[in-house]
Amino acid sequence: MQTRAEGPAEYLDLVTERLIPAVDSWPAATTMGVGADVLPRLRPSEAECLESALAALGPLDGFRAKSGSEQDGLLRALESSQPAKFALLRQILYFAYYAQPAVIALLREKGYDIQETPQPHGYHMEPFDNDRVSKNGRGAWIPTSAVLKRVVSEI
């Protein structure tokens, strides 16, 4: 169990808990330290986008002091006013939450074939069925030497 995060990491934990509530046996983002885990993994452009998205939600203390429904309202407003930033925030937090060892263990308990690292074991796949391959002739392989050169502006 992580200690309480502060600053942007805590803010990300609180937002994650609004997006993925701790219900039944699902662990809370704040107990796993999702924000502290994901922050060092971000590209600079992603970090800047998340920082801007959190700034749009207002100060951390103000967000923390609001009720859950008020926090949800702020997140809905962000989604409406800055959909690309909200989409990145949501995607990163979903990935970060579902990559946590406690969540992976719970998914396994529920019967999902999930591994923290897919290699070297991979995932179970049904045997290849050649009858399911399209027979329409589209999508065939063409050797590079047979590809015709086209000027895009002429198409």
Phi, psi and omega in degrees: 000133182280156171280165183297127179281161177229161177069218184302325180296316178296319180300316179295323176299314181296319179294318179300319180294334175282324180282324181229085183296147175282099183238142180053240183268001180286127184286153178281142179301323182293330180283340181259346182070045181303314182298313180295329180287319187276328186306312182290349182269351185282147169289156179305319180295323178291317179299317178297318180296316178295320178300318179293320179296317179294323177298324179294335178280349180099180182297149180304313182300321178293318179295315181299323184285344183281158175288166178302318181292326176291321176297318177299321178297318177297319179293321176296321178296319177296317179299322180285318187275330182221069187300324181292317178294317179297318180299318179293316177303310181298314182298313180297317181290325175298310179301315182296317181295310186284355175266356181288137181307322180294323180286319178299317178298318179295318178299320177297317178301328181276002174096008179278140177275089183224141180228149179298322175230118184297337180259145010267358187277330182071190179242155179295133176229145175292150178302148180297135180244104183298335179292342180272356180284136180299140180251017185277356177085351177278153176084016180288155179282137178237127177297147181306321182294341181264355181285131179276137178280129179232144174270120186303321183293342180270353182276000000 
